[in-house]
Amino acid sequence: MPQPAPAKLSSDLLEALHGMKPVQRFAKGATLFRRGASVAGVYLIASGEVRLVLPAGANQNQLLEVAGPGTVLGLSESMSGEDYRATAEAGDQASAVFIPREEILAFLREHKDFCMQVVRYLSADLHGLYHKFRSISAHPGRPRRRALDEQLN
């Protein structure tokens, strides 16, 4: 089953967010945020790639996604106030705009026209995570639900 394409924000919202703070550069392997850490804000990827990973055992990580330019990381956690759900690590030459949680919330209160777009983005992101979780949890020793349904019919 194909996974849905990553959600994207409109160019006008991306421009507004980019203009809020300067771009920061991150060395390869640098951690933008860690799973379980208190949410600090969002990262808008300006260039390069950022890997989102989950711990998968002793010194191993499960790759969830490789985020590229235009991707917003930590938005769901910033809206909910919950801890980060994954770890974000910079690829070779990554750069991003970091916007503290209080500032992104204030921005959305002042620019209500962007709020519905953020809701659609979060909904699409949740849908994408659901599909990723299903593909991760279907390991070789356990049949996928579709295969199991076909066996039963």
N, C-alpha and C positions, 0 to 999 in steps of 0.2 A: 504494500500500500504506500503510495507516494506521500511524503510529508508536505504540509503546506509551506508555501514560501514565507520567509521571515517578514514580519510586519514592518512597514516603513512609515515614518512620519512625513508629513508634507514638507516641501522645500521651504515654505515660509516659516513653519515652526522650527525646522532645523536651523535656519538662518538666525532666528531670534535666540535660540538656545546657544548657538556658537558665539553670538555677540555678548553673552553674559560674562564670560570669563576667558582668560588667555588659554591657549593650547599648551598642554604639558607633554613632554616626551618621556617615554618609559623604555628602559633598556630591556633587552630580551630576557624573559623569565621574571621580570619584576611583577609583583603582586599589586593589582589595583585594589582588590578587596578579598577577604577570606570568608569562606562559608562559616556561619555562626557568629561573625562579628556584627556589632551594632551597626545599623545603617547610618552612613554619613551623608550620602547623596547619590547623584547619578553621574555616570560617565558617558559622554557622547563621543564615540570613536570618530576621530578626524582622519587618521590614516593608519595603515598597517592592519594587523590582526590581533585580536585578543581571544584567548582560549578560555572557555567556561568549562570547569571540571568539577566533578564530585569525587570524594574519596571512594575507592573501590576495594580497599583491603590494605594489607601491609605495604606501605610505600608505593601504592599504585593509585592512579586516578582514572576515572572514566570520563572521556571527552563528551561533553554535552553538545557543544556548538563552537564554531569558530566565527566570531563576530568581526565584521569589517566596517569600513567607513559608513557613517549614517546610522549605525546601530546605537541604541540607548540602553545602557546596562544599569541595573539597580532601580529602575523606575517602579516596578511593582513593590519592592521593599520600601522605597521612599514614600510611596502613597500609603502603604499600610503601617509603616513604622516598625515592621518586623526585621529580624536579623537577615543578613545576606544569605541566600539559599545555595549559592555555589561560590567557587573561587574563580577569580578572573586573573589570568596571567598574560602578560604582554608577549607578543610574537617578536620577530626580528626588530623592526623599527616602528613601534606603535606610538601613536600620539592621541590624546583625548582631552576634552574639555571636562573638568570636574565642576559640578554645580552642587553646593551643599543642599541638603534636604529642605531646610527652611527657605532657601531662596527659590527652589523649584516650586514649592507650595505657594509661596507669595506670588511668583510669576503667574501661576495658574489662576489664583484668585483675582489677579488684575487683568488677565486675558482669558476671560471665560469662553471666548470663541474657540480656543484650543482644547478645552476640557473634553468635549465629545470625541475629538480626534485621539486624545490620550486614552479614553475609555475603549475605543475601537482597537488601538494598539495593544493595550493590556489584554483585551479579549483574544485577539489573534495570537499574542504571545502565550497565553494560557493554553490555547488550543494546540499550538506547536509543541509546548512542553509535554502535553498529554501524549502526543504521538511519539516524542522522543522517549518518554518514560516507558511506553509500551514496547518500543524496539529494544531498549536496554534490558528490560525485565524478561524478555523472551530469549533466554539463553538456550544453547543446544540441548541441554538435558530436559527442558520443559517445552512441550509443544505450544505453539501460538494458539490463541483462541480460535482463529479461523481454521487452522489445520485440525484442531480438536472437533470443531463443529462439523467439518467435512467427514471426519472419521465416524462420527455418530450418525450421520444421515446416509 
